[in-house]
């Protein structure tokens, strides 16, 4: 990925996170911490 595409993707992701953050009415920071924790867990699996 070129540096320009990376920067554009990064800006789009920041806009998405900002919109998501603004969509929560209460405890925004806490909810975003939870979203980050869920997204960072790459080993989670569901049970069949």
SELO-254855 format. One line per 2 residues: number of its first residue (from 1); their letters; for each residue x, y, z of N, C-alpha, C, O. Coordinates in pm, whole numbers, plus 50000, padded with zeros to 5 digits. Example, Ala and Ser with C-alpha at 12.3 -4.5 7.8 and 13.67 -1.06 7.14 Angstrom:
1> as> 51319:49431:50780:51230:49550:50780:51320:49670:50780:51424:49668:50846 ~ 51285:49775:50708:51367:49894:50714:51290:50003:50787:51341:50114:50804;
This chain:
1> xx> 50086:49883:50000:50000:50000:50000:50090:50124:50000:50185:50133:50078 ~ 50060:50216:49913:50140:50338:49907:50112:50427:50028:50009:50413:50094;
3> xx> 50203:50516:50055:50188:50606:50170:50063:50692:50157:49996:50719:50257 ~ 50032:50734:50035:49913:50816:50013:49785:50738:50044:49694:50790:50109;
5> xx> 49779:50613:49997:49662:50530:50027:49651:50501:50176:49541:50500:50232 ~ 49766:50479:50240:49766:50454:50384:49712:50575:50459:49629:50561:50549;
7> xx> 49758:50694:50423:49712:50816:50489:49562:50838:50467:49491:50879:50559 ~ 49515:50810:50346:49372:50826:50317:49291:50726:50399:49188:50762:50456;
9> xx> 49336:50602:50406:49265:50501:50485:49263:50539:50632:49163:50521:50701 ~ 49374:50591:50679:49383:50632:50819:49285:50746:50848:49220:50746:50953;
11> xx> 49274:50841:50757:49180:50951:50775:49036:50903:50772:48953:50949:50851 ~ 49005:50810:50682:48869:50756:50676:48835:50679:50803:48723:50687:50852;
13> xx> 48931:50604:50856:48908:50530:50979:48887:50625:51096:48801:50600:51182 ~ 48962:50734:51101:48945:50833:51208:48806:50896:51200:48741:50915:51302;
15> xx> 48760:50927:51079:48625:50983:51062:48520:50884:51111:48424:50922:51177 ~ 48538:50755:51076:48445:50652:51120:48440:50645:51272:48332:50641:51331;
17> xx> 48557:50644:51337:48562:50638:51483:48500:50761:51546:48431:50751:51648 ~ 48523:50877:51487:48462:51000:51539:48309:50994:51531:48240:51033:51625;
19> xx> 48257:50946:51418:48111:50933:51402:48055:50830:51501:47950:50852:51561 ~ 48126:50720:51516:48083:50618:51611:48081:50675:51752:47984:50656:51826;
21> xx> 48186:50746:51789:48196:50807:51922:48080:50903:51946:48020:50902:52053 ~ 48049:50984:51846:47941:51082:51860:47803:51016:51866:47707:51077:51914;
23> xx> 47792:50893:51818:47661:50827:51817:47619:50778:51956:47502:50747:51978 ~ 47713:50770:52049:47679:50728:52185:47643:50850:52268:47713:50952:52266;
25> xx> 47533:50840:52342:47486:50953:52422:47550:50958:52560:47573:51066:52615 ~ 47577:50842:52615:47628:50836:52752:47754:50750:52757:47767:50653:52683;
27> xx> 47845:50787:52844:47966:50708:52869:48042:50675:52741:48082:50561:52719 ~ 48060:50775:52658:48126:50756:52529:48265:50694:52541:48299:50601:52468;
29> xx> 48344:50746:52633:48480:50694:52648:48480:50548:52690:48561:50469:52641 ~ 48390:50513:52779:48382:50375:52826:48339:50281:52713:48395:50172:52697;
31> xx> 48241:50323:52636:48194:50240:52526:48303:50224:52421:48322:50114:52367 ~ 48375:50330:52390:48483:50319:52292:48595:50230:52343:48657:50158:52265;
33> xx> 48622:50232:52472:48721:50140:52529:48676:49996:52508:48757:49909:52475 ~ 48547:49971:52526:48493:49837:52504:48504:49797:52357:48543:49684:52327;
35> xx> 48470:49886:52267:48481:49860:52123:48626:49827:52088:48652:49732:52014 ~ 48719:49904:52140:48861:49878:52113:48905:49743:52166:48980:49671:52100;
37> xx> 48859:49707:52285:48896:49579:52344:48842:49463:52262:48912:49364:52240 ~ 48719:49474:52217:48659:49368:52136:48731:49357:52002:48760:49246:51956;
39> xx> 48760:49470:51940:48827:49469:51810:48970:49416:51818:49021:49359:51722 ~ 49035:49435:51932:49174:49393:51947:49188:49245:51978:49297:49190:51964;
41> xx> 49080:49180:52019:49086:49039:52056:49079:48954:51929:48971:48930:51876 ~ 49195:48909:51882:49200:48831:51758:49190:48681:51783:49184:48604:51688;
43> xx> 49189:48639:51909:49185:48496:51940:49047:48448:51986:49030:48329:52013 ~ 48952:48536:51995:48818:48497:52041:48752:48405:51938:48764:48425:51817;
45> xx> 48683:48305:51988:48614:48209:51902:48474:48185:51957:48450:48197:52078 ~ 48383:48151:51868:48249:48116:51913:48241:47965:51930:48317:47890:51870;
47> xx> 48148:47923:52010:48128:47779:52029:48028:47728:51926:47932:47798:51893 ~ 48050:47610:51876:47956:47555:51775:47824:47517:51838:47734:47470:51769;
